[in-house]
């Protein structure tokens, strides 16, 4: 799942599995961790980022969020587009852009 | 679904319904349209934003993406957290931050 400081989020595992992977990366000394997800897993990536930020590493910020479209080749040779997201989490306040650290609204 | 220049994205309708709502808002003269979604609909909001940007309004950019956590009250009075996303689409290049306009990777 992890590739340097990248955590690929899919739909098979629970959000907490990805939360654990993110926390582990930071505990190993990474300054930034990038979550990458596609299609239906995009919601799970946002969940994981929010859970880590709100409950585990409270000094964490979302430094950047970018989206894109990737072309996937199907087994029959045709291609289809899928959306992708990349969420950069980091401890430094510097460079905080795009994403904002919104506490849960009560 | 639309509220001024906000399009609330849910899971019941198809992405193309939201694409149509976004395009309609821009055709009515809005400079910016904000997509809001929660939970599992987050992926659909990203899909809609990407489809509009890549296939309908090519001069459109994602100006900002923010995420958050909202507390929902359940019928039994307990509360649960749900992630939320807000994607700001706009035609002006000025103020492009956070989100980036990535063409489909071929």
Backbone of each chain as ProteinMPNN parsed JSONL, in Angstrom:
{"seq_chain_A": "XXXXXXXXXXXXXXXXXXXXXXXXXXXXXXXXXXXXXXXXXXXXXXXXXXXXXXXXXXXXXXXXXXXXXXXXXXXXXXXXXXXXXXXXXXXXXXXXXXXXXXXXXX", "coords_chain_A": {"N_chain_A": [[0.844, -1.18, 0.0], [1.994, 1.273, 0.784], [4.287, 3.557, -0.626], [7.208, 4.825, -0.562], [6.407, 7.951, 0.536], [3.78, 7.708, -0.115], [0.396, 6.818, 0.107], [-1.71, 4.523, -1.145], [-5.087, 4.486, -1.643], [-7.711, 2.249, -1.533], [-10.819, 0.474, -2.161], [-11.181, -1.782, -0.79], [-10.149, -2.151, 1.771], [-10.683, -1.07, 5.221], [-11.367, 2.355, 6.242], [-9.837, 2.797, 8.515], [-7.621, 1.178, 8.232], [-6.137, 2.58, 6.387], [-5.765, 4.902, 7.761], [-4.068, 3.983, 9.743], [-1.836, 3.349, 8.185], [-1.09, 5.869, 7.313], [-0.468, 7.208, 9.732], [1.634, 5.612, 10.559], [3.535, 6.207, 8.575], [4.106, 8.863, 9.203], [5.092, 8.539, 11.749], [7.424, 7.322, 11.131], [8.907, 9.379, 10.417], [8.32, 10.858, 8.148], [7.679, 14.019, 6.599], [5.667, 14.743, 5.008], [2.766, 13.162, 3.721], [1.27, 11.571, 1.022], [-1.91, 10.95, -0.093], [-3.391, 8.84, -2.413], [-6.051, 8.205, -4.625], [-8.649, 6.625, -6.575], [-11.676, 6.88, -8.478], [-14.403, 5.328, -6.83], [-13.038, 5.141, -4.454], [-12.236, 7.57, -3.695], [-13.815, 8.955, -1.826], [-13.199, 7.508, 0.454], [-10.513, 8.104, 0.796], [-10.671, 10.788, 1.52], [-12.089, 10.485, 3.898], [-10.132, 9.066, 5.427], [-8.078, 10.963, 5.582], [-9.353, 12.999, 7.017], [-9.998, 11.697, 9.427], [-7.454, 11.08, 10.457], [-6.444, 13.633, 10.841], [-8.291, 14.78, 12.63], [-8.383, 13.066, 14.816], [-6.006, 11.719, 15.394], [-3.413, 12.887, 14.608], [-3.209, 15.831, 15.494], [-1.9, 18.121, 14.802], [-1.68, 18.09, 12.194], [-1.997, 19.11, 8.749], [-3.998, 19.616, 5.809], [-2.237, 20.04, 3.047], [-2.438, 20.259, 0.321], [-4.772, 19.614, -2.283], [-5.383, 17.866, -5.146], [-7.119, 17.12, -8.146], [-7.794, 14.848, -10.846], [-8.05, 13.255, -14.095], [-7.887, 9.977, -15.13], [-7.007, 7.705, -17.716], [-8.132, 4.54, -18.189], [-7.29, 1.295, -19.351], [-9.496, -1.059, -20.543], [-10.266, -4.614, -20.243], [-11.161, -5.448, -22.688], [-9.822, -3.865, -24.386], [-10.862, -1.388, -24.857], [-11.028, 2.056, -23.638], [-11.567, 3.759, -20.528], [-12.523, 6.631, -18.612], [-11.425, 7.638, -15.369], [-11.886, 9.337, -12.312], [-9.413, 10.953, -10.269], [-7.746, 11.541, -7.142], [-5.455, 13.451, -5.178], [-4.177, 13.849, -2.108], [-2.367, 15.862, -0.072], [-0.85, 15.555, 2.969], [0.503, 17.203, 5.755], [2.831, 18.352, 8.295], [3.778, 20.867, 8.416], [2.854, 24.254, 8.732], [3.492, 26.022, 6.848], [3.0, 26.679, 3.432], [0.472, 25.79, 3.387], [-2.193, 25.279, 1.443], [-5.119, 25.452, -0.577], [-6.538, 22.881, 0.591], [-8.26, 22.984, 3.723], [-8.091, 23.063, 7.259], [-10.603, 22.004, 8.735], [-12.344, 21.975, 11.694], [-14.573, 19.492, 13.195], [-17.931, 20.353, 12.65], [-20.038, 21.438, 15.151]], "CA_chain_A": [[0.0, 0.0, 0.0], [2.785, 2.504, 0.884], [5.334, 3.616, -1.647], [7.804, 6.018, 0.032], [5.442, 8.59, 1.442], [2.462, 7.691, -0.771], [-0.525, 5.774, 0.549], [-2.743, 4.301, -2.164], [-6.335, 4.139, -0.966], [-8.651, 1.502, -2.379], [-12.142, 0.327, -1.53], [-11.298, -3.101, -0.142], [-9.823, -2.094, 3.204], [-11.47, -0.079, 5.954], [-10.653, 3.616, 6.384], [-8.865, 2.749, 9.616], [-6.37, 0.578, 7.728], [-5.367, 3.644, 5.729], [-5.373, 5.812, 8.845], [-2.89, 3.361, 10.375], [-0.704, 3.47, 7.249], [-0.668, 7.282, 7.309], [0.172, 7.494, 11.03], [2.914, 4.893, 10.532], [4.47, 6.975, 7.73], [4.549, 10.057, 9.934], [5.922, 8.087, 12.88], [8.752, 6.95, 10.602], [9.682, 10.597, 10.184], [7.927, 11.616, 6.954], [7.083, 15.34, 6.858], [4.437, 14.814, 4.212], [2.248, 11.896, 3.2], [0.327, 11.845, -0.07], [-2.932, 9.919, -0.31], [-3.846, 8.789, -3.801], [-7.196, 7.311, -4.794], [-9.386, 6.794, -7.839], [-13.069, 6.42, -8.524], [-15.175, 5.234, -5.599], [-12.166, 5.187, -3.266], [-11.942, 8.977, -3.379], [-14.481, 9.29, -0.554], [-12.464, 6.853, 1.549], [-9.271, 8.852, 1.014], [-11.033, 11.993, 2.287], [-12.377, 9.993, 5.253], [-8.88, 8.733, 6.124], [-7.376, 12.218, 5.874], [-10.081, 13.719, 8.071], [-9.878, 10.958, 10.695], [-6.088, 11.268, 10.971], [-6.317, 15.044, 11.228], [-9.166, 15.141, 13.759], [-8.32, 12.191, 15.993], [-4.702, 11.105, 15.675], [-2.289, 13.829, 14.524], [-4.006, 17.058, 15.464], [-1.156, 19.255, 14.215], [-1.58, 17.81, 10.759], [-2.847, 19.937, 7.888], [-4.073, 19.234, 4.404], [-1.441, 21.072, 2.372], [-2.896, 20.438, -1.059], [-5.651, 18.588, -2.853], [-5.548, 18.021, -6.585], [-7.894, 16.053, -8.781], [-7.449, 14.66, -12.249], [-8.769, 12.187, -14.779], [-6.946, 9.016, -15.698], [-7.619, 6.821, -18.702], [-7.827, 3.144, -17.886], [-7.576, 0.392, -20.465], [-10.313, -2.197, -20.125], [-9.775, -5.903, -20.754], [-11.504, -5.619, -24.115], [-9.015, -2.939, -25.185], [-11.414, -0.026, -24.863], [-10.531, 2.822, -22.488], [-12.583, 4.566, -19.837], [-11.928, 7.63, -17.729], [-11.745, 7.56, -13.94], [-11.365, 10.5, -11.589], [-8.397, 10.633, -9.262], [-7.476, 12.609, -6.183], [-4.187, 13.365, -4.472], [-4.311, 14.693, -0.913], [-1.07, 15.961, 0.613], [-0.948, 15.857, 4.398], [1.814, 17.588, 6.271], [2.807, 18.983, 9.619], [4.197, 22.268, 8.398], [1.783, 25.204, 8.404], [3.949, 26.702, 5.629], [2.569, 26.035, 2.202], [-0.925, 25.295, 3.473], [-2.977, 25.914, 0.348], [-6.195, 24.558, -1.041], [-7.295, 22.217, 1.664], [-8.209, 23.727, 5.006], [-8.203, 22.158, 8.409], [-11.867, 22.413, 9.364], [-12.748, 21.1, 12.81], [-15.965, 19.029, 13.025], [-18.941, 21.383, 12.988], [-20.969, 20.876, 16.17]], "C_chain_A": [[0.897, 1.254, 0.0], [3.912, 2.42, -0.137], [6.031, 4.913, -1.32], [6.734, 6.668, 0.884], [4.068, 8.657, 0.789], [1.651, 6.537, -0.219], [-1.632, 5.668, -0.496], [-3.995, 3.783, -1.455], [-7.256, 3.434, -1.954], [-9.981, 1.367, -1.671], [-12.225, -0.958, -0.717], [-11.061, -3.029, 1.351], [-10.67, -1.031, 3.895], [-10.666, 1.223, 6.041], [-9.564, 3.548, 7.466], [-7.548, 2.094, 9.189], [-5.494, 1.663, 7.107], [-4.927, 4.687, 6.754], [-4.093, 5.293, 9.491], [-1.665, 3.536, 9.482], [-0.165, 4.9, 7.249], [0.104, 7.597, 8.6], [1.556, 6.832, 11.079], [3.948, 5.672, 9.725], [5.014, 8.186, 8.504], [5.446, 9.654, 11.105], [7.308, 7.677, 12.409], [9.546, 8.2, 10.205], [9.322, 11.353, 8.928], [7.357, 12.972, 7.37], [5.753, 15.465, 6.138], [4.044, 13.411, 3.778], [1.192, 12.248, 2.156], [-0.619, 10.652, -0.212], [-3.353, 9.984, -1.766], [-4.992, 7.788, -3.893], [-7.871, 7.605, -6.127], [-10.822, 6.35, -7.658], [-13.738, 6.424, -7.157], [-14.345, 5.33, -4.341], [-11.84, 6.62, -2.864], [-12.575, 9.366, -2.046], [-13.708, 8.714, 0.627], [-11.158, 7.589, 1.848], [-9.564, 10.114, 1.833], [-11.357, 11.595, 3.729], [-11.086, 9.776, 6.039], [-8.134, 10.014, 6.511], [-8.043, 12.951, 7.037], [-9.943, 13.018, 9.427], [-8.495, 11.166, 11.294], [-5.965, 12.673, 11.548], [-7.092, 15.349, 12.509], [-8.896, 14.316, 15.009], [-6.928, 11.688, 16.326], [-3.559, 12.111, 15.664], [-2.895, 15.229, 14.38], [-3.249, 18.251, 14.886], [-1.017, 19.081, 12.707], [-2.472, 18.77, 9.969], [-2.926, 19.304, 6.501], [-3.384, 20.351, 3.625], [-1.93, 21.309, 0.949], [-3.821, 19.295, -1.45], [-5.725, 18.851, -4.347], [-6.369, 16.845, -7.118], [-7.447, 15.942, -10.241], [-8.31, 13.568, -12.841], [-7.739, 11.264, -15.403], [-7.692, 8.103, -16.661], [-7.174, 5.395, -18.408], [-8.152, 2.291, -19.111], [-8.352, -0.799, -19.929], [-9.778, -3.48, -20.76], [-10.077, -6.052, -22.246], [-10.787, -4.592, -24.994], [-9.589, -1.54, -25.268], [-10.856, 0.733, -23.651], [-11.708, 3.524, -21.813], [-11.865, 5.5, -18.866], [-12.335, 7.375, -16.285], [-11.131, 8.783, -13.264], [-10.322, 10.05, -10.581], [-8.238, 11.826, -8.333], [-6.125, 12.361, -5.541], [-4.283, 14.359, -3.316], [-2.969, 14.696, -0.183], [-1.282, 16.4, 2.059], [0.435, 16.219, 4.897], [1.695, 18.292, 7.597], [3.138, 20.453, 9.54], [3.007, 23.148, 8.057], [2.145, 25.881, 7.095], [3.419, 25.931, 4.432], [1.18, 25.469, 2.317], [-1.706, 26.031, 2.398], [-4.083, 24.962, -0.003], [-6.932, 24.007, 0.151], [-7.247, 23.048, 2.933], [-8.571, 22.751, 6.11], [-9.472, 22.526, 9.146], [-12.21, 21.446, 10.487], [-14.188, 20.63, 12.573], [-16.921, 20.139, 13.458], [-19.88, 20.794, 14.036], [-22.303, 21.618, 16.103]], "O_chain_A": [[0.595, 2.211, -0.713], [4.411, 1.341, -0.456], [5.57, 5.985, -1.711], [6.209, 6.064, 1.82], [3.278, 9.551, 1.092], [2.148, 5.418, -0.09], [-2.395, 6.611, -0.702], [-3.955, 2.769, -0.757], [-7.543, 3.934, -3.042], [-10.243, 2.064, -0.691], [-13.219, -1.2, -0.033], [-11.69, -3.757, 2.119], [-11.294, -0.197, 3.239], [-9.44, 1.208, 5.929], [-8.508, 4.168, 7.338], [-6.487, 2.418, 9.722], [-4.275, 1.667, 7.275], [-3.855, 5.28, 6.631], [-3.16, 6.051, 9.752], [-0.577, 3.838, 9.972], [1.045, 5.123, 7.195], [1.188, 8.178, 8.559], [2.519, 7.416, 11.576], [5.102, 5.788, 10.138], [6.207, 8.486, 8.466], [6.426, 10.331, 11.415], [8.26, 7.683, 13.19], [10.679, 8.115, 9.732], [9.93, 12.384, 8.638], [6.641, 13.071, 8.366], [4.845, 16.175, 6.572], [4.904, 12.575, 3.502], [0.339, 13.107, 2.377], [-0.195, 9.515, -0.419], [-3.639, 11.061, -2.29], [-4.935, 6.692, -3.336], [-7.695, 8.669, -6.721], [-11.132, 5.54, -6.784], [-13.651, 7.404, -6.417], [-14.886, 5.576, -3.262], [-11.239, 6.856, -1.816], [-11.941, 10.033, -1.228], [-13.579, 9.355, 1.669], [-10.744, 7.689, 3.003], [-8.8, 10.466, 2.731], [-10.954, 12.278, 4.671], [-10.955, 10.239, 7.172], [-7.624, 10.133, 7.625], [-7.366, 13.461, 7.93], [-9.787, 13.677, 10.455], [-8.366, 11.401, 12.496], [-5.428, 12.854, 12.641], [-6.611, 16.086, 13.37], [-9.136, 14.775, 16.125], [-6.694, 11.263, 17.457], [-2.802, 12.179, 16.633], [-3.066, 15.732, 13.269], [-3.85, 19.263, 14.525], [-0.317, 19.844, 12.041], [-3.534, 19.186, 10.431], [-2.038, 18.559, 6.086], [-3.889, 21.472, 3.553], [-1.846, 22.424, 0.434], [-3.663, 18.161, -1.0], [-6.092, 19.949, -4.766], [-6.308, 15.732, -6.596], [-6.803, 16.842, -10.781], [-9.19, 13.021, -12.175], [-6.835, 11.706, -16.112], [-8.858, 7.772, -16.447], [-5.981, 5.095, -18.383], [-9.139, 2.522, -19.809], [-7.924, -1.463, -18.985], [-8.958, -3.447, -21.678], [-9.332, -6.707, -22.974], [-11.089, -4.455, -26.18], [-8.907, -0.608, -25.694], [-10.281, 0.127, -22.747], [-12.711, 3.838, -22.453], [-10.774, 5.212, -18.374], [-13.457, 6.947, -16.014], [-10.022, 9.207, -13.588], [-10.345, 8.915, -10.103], [-8.551, 12.963, -8.688], [-5.698, 11.218, -5.379], [-4.451, 15.56, -3.529], [-2.496, 13.652, 0.267], [-1.822, 17.473, 2.329], [1.425, 15.605, 4.501], [0.626, 18.766, 7.983], [2.835, 21.215, 10.458], [2.227, 22.807, 7.169], [1.271, 26.272, 6.321], [3.393, 24.7, 4.421], [0.739, 24.735, 1.432], [-1.857, 27.251, 2.445], [-3.976, 23.764, 0.261], [-7.863, 24.633, 0.656], [-6.263, 23.748, 3.175], [-9.265, 21.757, 5.898], [-9.417, 23.297, 10.104], [-12.35, 20.244, 10.262], [-14.94, 21.277, 11.845], [-16.734, 20.773, 14.497], [-20.461, 19.733, 13.805], [-23.22, 21.31, 16.864]]}, "seq_chain_B": "XXXXXXXXXXXXXXXXXXXXXXXXXXXXXXXXXXXXXXXXXXXXXXXXXXXXXXXXXXXXXXXXXXXXXXXXXXXXXXXXXXXXXXXXXXXXXXXXXXXXXXXXXX", "coords_chain_B": {"N_chain_B": [[-31.615, 21.234, -5.84], [-29.728, 23.188, -6.642], [-28.45, 26.11, -5.172], [-28.301, 29.313, -5.172], [-25.081, 29.69, -6.218], [-24.362, 27.135, -5.599], [-23.993, 23.671, -5.872], [-25.395, 20.85, -4.691], [-24.219, 17.685, -4.225], [-25.375, 14.431, -4.409], [-25.925, 10.884, -3.857], [-27.894, 9.76, -5.244], [-28.576, 10.639, -7.799], [-27.341, 10.587, -11.246], [-23.883, 11.186, -12.206], [-23.984, 12.807, -14.467], [-26.291, 14.29, -14.17], [-25.538, 16.159, -12.299], [-23.476, 17.349, -13.64], [-24.921, 18.645, -15.615], [-26.338, 20.47, -14.032], [-24.267, 22.07, -13.113], [-23.209, 23.157, -15.511], [-25.44, 24.554, -16.317], [-25.599, 26.521, -14.311], [-23.293, 28.01, -14.885], [-23.932, 28.859, -17.435], [-25.908, 30.578, -16.802], [-24.54, 32.712, -16.04], [-22.974, 32.636, -13.747], [-19.814, 33.15, -12.156], [-18.427, 31.509, -10.573], [-18.883, 28.206, -9.344], [-19.865, 26.198, -6.689], [-19.314, 22.979, -5.627], [-20.791, 20.799, -3.358], [-20.444, 18.058, -1.183], [-21.021, 15.019, 0.699], [-19.71, 12.25, 2.568], [-20.166, 9.178, 0.866], [-20.814, 10.434, -1.503], [-18.818, 12.072, -2.202], [-16.935, 11.123, -4.066], [-18.476, 11.221, -6.349], [-18.882, 13.946, -6.671], [-16.309, 14.781, -7.348], [-16.064, 13.38, -9.743], [-18.063, 14.722, -11.273], [-17.023, 17.324, -11.375], [-14.646, 16.885, -12.783], [-15.605, 15.861, -15.223], [-17.065, 18.043, -16.247], [-15.045, 19.913, -16.581], [-13.302, 18.605, -18.367], [-14.842, 17.948, -20.598], [-16.943, 19.702, -21.154], [-16.795, 22.511, -20.315], [-14.109, 23.78, -21.137], [-12.436, 25.823, -20.402], [-12.581, 25.952, -17.789], [-11.546, 25.958, -14.33], [-10.405, 24.246, -11.405], [-10.68, 25.984, -8.633], [-10.44, 25.836, -5.902], [-10.235, 23.379, -3.33], [-11.687, 22.128, -0.511], [-11.773, 20.187, 2.462], [-13.69, 18.687, 5.119], [-15.123, 17.837, 8.328], [-18.258, 16.793, 9.307], [-20.733, 16.758, 11.873], [-23.284, 14.554, 12.275], [-26.635, 14.169, 13.391], [-28.061, 11.239, 14.521], [-31.099, 9.247, 14.127], [-31.574, 8.064, 16.553], [-30.603, 9.85, 18.282], [-27.925, 9.772, 18.805], [-24.648, 10.879, 17.642], [-22.819, 11.054, 14.565], [-19.769, 11.213, 12.697], [-19.171, 12.65, 9.473], [-17.39, 12.872, 6.452], [-16.744, 15.79, 4.467], [-16.759, 17.63, 1.355], [-15.772, 20.473, -0.535], [-15.821, 21.878, -3.599], [-14.575, 24.32, -5.575], [-15.371, 25.671, -8.596], [-14.279, 27.579, -11.35], [-14.01, 30.196, -13.849], [-12.012, 31.997, -13.881], [-8.511, 32.341, -14.136], [-7.138, 33.554, -12.216], [-6.407, 33.33, -8.768], [-6.326, 30.626, -8.762], [-5.873, 27.923, -6.862], [-4.668, 25.213, -4.878], [-6.54, 22.984, -6.099], [-5.816, 21.48, -9.269], [-5.732, 21.733, -12.816], [-5.791, 19.014, -14.353], [-5.16, 17.464, -17.352], [-6.65, 14.525, -18.912], [-4.623, 11.662, -18.45], [-2.871, 10.227, -21.008]], "CA_chain_B": [[-30.209, 20.867, -5.884], [-28.864, 24.371, -6.712], [-28.773, 27.096, -4.13], [-27.393, 30.289, -5.728], [-24.127, 29.022, -7.121], [-23.928, 25.891, -4.958], [-24.637, 22.44, -6.344], [-25.237, 19.787, -3.685], [-24.1, 16.404, -4.918], [-25.744, 13.28, -3.592], [-25.586, 9.607, -4.497], [-29.074, 9.187, -5.916], [-28.621, 10.978, -9.229], [-26.118, 10.212, -11.964], [-22.952, 12.307, -12.32], [-24.356, 13.711, -15.557], [-27.302, 15.237, -13.669], [-24.824, 17.246, -11.606], [-22.755, 18.059, -14.696], [-25.921, 19.534, -16.241], [-26.638, 21.556, -13.08], [-23.101, 22.964, -13.085], [-23.156, 23.881, -16.786], [-26.568, 25.497, -16.307], [-25.214, 27.649, -13.449], [-22.338, 28.872, -15.6], [-24.642, 29.487, -18.569], [-26.74, 31.684, -16.268], [-23.675, 33.855, -15.776], [-22.129, 32.521, -12.549], [-18.366, 33.072, -12.401], [-17.935, 30.367, -9.792], [-19.887, 27.266, -8.858], [-19.282, 25.392, -5.61], [-19.915, 21.662, -5.45], [-20.69, 20.336, -1.968], [-20.872, 16.665, -1.052], [-20.612, 14.382, 1.958], [-19.66, 10.792, 2.586], [-19.955, 8.453, -0.377], [-21.071, 11.287, -2.677], [-17.608, 12.845, -2.489], [-16.367, 10.643, -5.335], [-19.333, 11.694, -7.455], [-18.624, 15.384, -6.862], [-15.049, 14.879, -8.103], [-16.395, 12.958, -11.113], [-18.807, 15.783, -11.967], [-16.099, 18.434, -11.631], [-13.702, 16.485, -13.834], [-16.32, 15.723, -16.502], [-17.382, 19.388, -16.746], [-13.778, 20.538, -16.941], [-12.645, 17.946, -19.499], [-15.68, 17.714, -21.78], [-17.98, 20.701, -21.429], [-16.312, 23.898, -20.196], [-12.677, 23.488, -21.106], [-11.664, 26.913, -19.79], [-12.896, 25.923, -16.362], [-10.481, 25.447, -13.46], [-10.754, 24.009, -10.009], [-10.013, 27.077, -7.92], [-10.123, 25.454, -4.517], [-10.885, 22.179, -2.793], [-11.497, 22.007, 0.937], [-12.507, 19.079, 3.076], [-14.011, 18.928, 6.525], [-15.881, 16.775, 8.984], [-19.501, 17.32, 9.871], [-21.344, 15.851, 12.841], [-24.698, 14.35, 11.955], [-27.4, 13.567, 14.473], [-28.817, 10.073, 14.067], [-32.484, 9.235, 14.616], [-31.631, 7.661, 17.967], [-30.052, 10.91, 19.116], [-26.459, 9.746, 18.824], [-24.1, 11.64, 16.515], [-21.699, 10.392, 13.872], [-19.032, 12.134, 11.828], [-19.122, 12.35, 8.041], [-16.483, 13.792, 5.754], [-17.396, 16.644, 3.466], [-15.839, 18.284, 0.417], [-16.3, 21.644, -1.23], [-14.973, 22.082, -4.775], [-14.933, 25.579, -6.245], [-15.025, 25.719, -10.016], [-14.385, 28.947, -11.851], [-13.389, 30.417, -15.164], [-10.852, 32.886, -13.846], [-7.243, 31.668, -13.787], [-6.703, 34.216, -10.971], [-6.887, 32.675, -7.561], [-6.277, 29.147, -8.869], [-5.027, 27.4, -5.746], [-5.13, 23.895, -4.434], [-6.878, 22.068, -7.19], [-5.125, 21.831, -10.535], [-6.526, 21.309, -13.974], [-4.949, 18.007, -15.003], [-5.831, 16.798, -18.489], [-6.584, 13.055, -18.807], [-3.307, 11.121, -18.821], [-3.041, 9.212, -22.085]], "C_chain_B": [[-29.362, 22.15, -5.874], [-29.365, 25.371, -5.687], [-27.802, 28.219, -4.434], [-26.393, 29.542, -6.585], [-23.57, 27.754, -6.478], [-24.713, 24.732, -5.544], [-24.35, 21.355, -5.313], [-25.268, 18.444, -4.41], [-24.437, 15.275, -3.956], [-25.379, 11.998, -4.306], [-26.754, 9.079, -5.328], [-29.07, 9.463, -7.416], [-27.316, 10.588, -9.907], [-25.195, 11.431, -12.022], [-23.391, 13.317, -13.382], [-25.453, 14.693, -15.128], [-26.616, 16.436, -13.021], [-24.007, 18.046, -12.604], [-23.699, 19.081, -15.334], [-26.217, 20.725, -15.33], [-25.499, 22.572, -13.054], [-23.065, 23.816, -14.357], [-24.271, 24.931, -16.837], [-26.226, 26.735, -15.479], [-24.269, 28.593, -14.188], [-23.013, 29.571, -16.767], [-25.527, 30.625, -18.087], [-25.865, 32.854, -15.844], [-22.854, 33.756, -14.504], [-20.666, 32.485, -12.955], [-17.775, 31.866, -11.691], [-19.105, 29.492, -9.391], [-19.195, 26.384, -7.823], [-20.059, 24.081, -5.507], [-19.721, 21.257, -3.998], [-21.213, 18.906, -1.91], [-20.361, 16.118, 0.273], [-20.52, 12.881, 1.753], [-19.397, 10.186, 1.218], [-20.163, 9.287, -1.62], [-19.842, 12.114, -3.053], [-17.0, 12.424, -3.823], [-17.167, 11.182, -6.514], [-19.119, 13.175, -7.735], [-17.329, 15.577, -7.659], [-15.284, 14.463, -9.551], [-17.051, 14.108, -11.891], [-17.884, 16.94, -12.321], [-15.163, 18.103, -12.791], [-14.388, 16.39, -15.197], [-16.617, 17.107, -17.093], [-16.116, 20.038, -17.309], [-13.197, 19.929, -18.223], [-13.507, 17.925, -20.756], [-16.648, 18.842, -22.099], [-17.451, 22.133, -21.386], [-14.8, 23.844, -20.031], [-11.847, 24.614, -20.493], [-11.889, 26.964, -18.283], [-11.694, 25.419, -15.57], [-11.062, 25.121, -12.092], [-9.963, 25.041, -9.207], [-9.626, 26.68, -6.504], [-10.861, 24.175, -4.158], [-10.629, 22.177, -1.292], [-12.3, 20.808, 1.441], [-12.789, 19.426, 4.527], [-14.726, 17.718, 7.095], [-17.117, 17.394, 9.593], [-20.102, 16.275, 10.807], [-22.827, 15.746, 12.509], [-25.386, 13.722, 13.153], [-28.222, 12.415, 13.905], [-30.223, 10.095, 14.675], [-32.541, 8.872, 16.091], [-30.945, 8.684, 18.88], [-28.538, 10.892, 19.217], [-25.948, 10.562, 17.63], [-23.015, 10.809, 15.841], [-21.059, 11.412, 12.928], [-19.11, 11.681, 10.376], [-18.193, 13.368, 7.388], [-17.268, 14.614, 4.748], [-16.326, 17.245, 2.555], [-16.559, 19.462, -0.213], [-15.319, 21.937, -2.364], [-15.443, 23.351, -5.481], [-14.425, 25.568, -7.676], [-15.17, 27.152, -10.503], [-13.661, 29.115, -13.16], [-12.138, 31.254, -15.044], [-9.619, 32.076, -13.489], [-6.77, 32.242, -12.45], [-7.261, 33.432, -9.802], [-6.911, 31.168, -7.7], [-5.325, 28.663, -7.774], [-5.521, 26.01, -5.427], [-5.373, 23.006, -5.628], [-6.115, 22.441, -8.45], [-5.882, 21.146, -11.662], [-5.717, 20.272, -14.736], [-5.714, 17.364, -16.147], [-5.739, 15.285, -18.299], [-5.21, 12.572, -19.252], [-3.527, 10.081, -19.912], [-1.834, 8.271, -22.073]], "O_chain_B": [[-28.361, 22.199, -5.159], [-30.557, 25.448, -5.39], [-26.636, 28.156, -4.043], [-26.758, 28.856, -7.54], [-22.447, 27.344, -6.771], [-25.933, 24.798, -5.695], [-23.196, 20.989, -5.091], [-26.225, 18.12, -5.113], [-23.882, 15.167, -2.863], [-24.604, 12.019, -5.262], [-26.624, 8.075, -6.028], [-29.504, 8.628, -8.209], [-26.318, 10.297, -9.248], [-25.652, 12.567, -11.904], [-23.199, 14.523, -13.224], [-25.536, 15.8, -15.66], [-27.055, 17.576, -13.173], [-23.85, 19.259, -12.459], [-23.324, 20.231, -15.563], [-26.334, 21.856, -15.801], [-25.732, 23.779, -12.981], [-22.91, 25.036, -14.295], [-24.076, 26.042, -17.33], [-26.522, 27.859, -15.883], [-24.421, 29.813, -14.13], [-22.714, 30.728, -17.065], [-25.863, 31.528, -18.854], [-26.365, 33.865, -15.35], [-22.106, 34.682, -14.188], [-20.306, 31.875, -13.963], [-16.781, 31.282, -12.124], [-20.199, 29.992, -9.129], [-18.09, 25.889, -8.045], [-21.277, 24.067, -5.326], [-18.617, 21.359, -3.463], [-22.25, 18.572, -2.484], [-19.431, 16.646, 0.882], [-21.172, 12.318, 0.874], [-18.506, 10.633, 0.496], [-19.729, 8.888, -2.701], [-19.824, 12.775, -4.091], [-16.597, 13.271, -4.62], [-16.605, 11.553, -7.545], [-19.166, 13.612, -8.885], [-17.261, 16.435, -8.539], [-14.777, 15.097, -10.476], [-16.651, 14.424, -13.011], [-17.947, 17.478, -13.426], [-14.921, 18.934, -13.666], [-13.817, 16.794, -16.21], [-16.444, 17.322, -18.293], [-16.135, 20.635, -18.386], [-12.662, 20.65, -19.066], [-12.975, 17.886, -21.866], [-17.131, 18.924, -23.228], [-17.648, 22.888, -22.338], [-14.284, 23.861, -18.913], [-10.698, 24.402, -20.107], [-11.45, 27.888, -17.599], [-10.926, 24.581, -16.043], [-12.089, 25.667, -11.69], [-8.737, 24.973, -9.118], [-8.611, 27.133, -5.974], [-11.971, 23.928, -4.628], [-9.479, 22.219, -0.856], [-13.359, 20.474, 0.91], [-12.195, 20.348, 5.087], [-14.907, 16.706, 6.417], [-17.04, 18.394, 10.306], [-19.997, 15.072, 10.569], [-23.533, 16.754, 12.47], [-24.824, 12.87, 13.842], [-28.975, 12.582, 12.946], [-30.502, 10.852, 15.604], [-33.441, 9.31, 16.807], [-30.733, 8.44, 20.068], [-27.927, 11.866, 19.658], [-26.712, 10.895, 16.724], [-22.376, 9.968, 16.474], [-21.71, 12.333, 12.435], [-19.114, 10.485, 10.085], [-18.204, 14.554, 7.719], [-18.31, 14.192, 4.247], [-15.158, 17.355, 2.926], [-17.776, 19.452, -0.399], [-14.142, 22.208, -2.127], [-16.586, 23.432, -5.929], [-13.225, 25.47, -7.933], [-16.097, 27.856, -10.101], [-12.818, 28.303, -13.54], [-11.294, 31.259, -15.94], [-9.684, 31.207, -12.619], [-6.113, 31.566, -11.659], [-8.391, 32.945, -9.82], [-7.465, 30.485, -6.838], [-4.132, 28.966, -7.781], [-6.679, 25.68, -5.685], [-4.454, 22.339, -6.102], [-5.804, 23.613, -8.662], [-6.563, 20.137, -11.477], [-5.016, 20.625, -15.684], [-6.783, 16.788, -15.944], [-4.847, 14.807, -17.599], [-4.691, 12.999, -20.283], [-4.308, 9.147, -19.727], [-1.762, 7.349, -22.885]]}, "name": "protein", "num_of_chains": 2, "seq": "XXXXXXXXXXXXXXXXXXXXXXXXXXXXXXXXXXXXXXXXXXXXXXXXXXXXXXXXXXXXXXXXXXXXXXXXXXXXXXXXXXXXXXXXXXXXXXXXXXXXXXXXXXXXXXXXXXXXXXXXXXXXXXXXXXXXXXXXXXXXXXXXXXXXXXXXXXXXXXXXXXXXXXXXXXXXXXXXXXXXXXXXXXXXXXXXXXXXXXXXXXXXXXXXXXXX"}
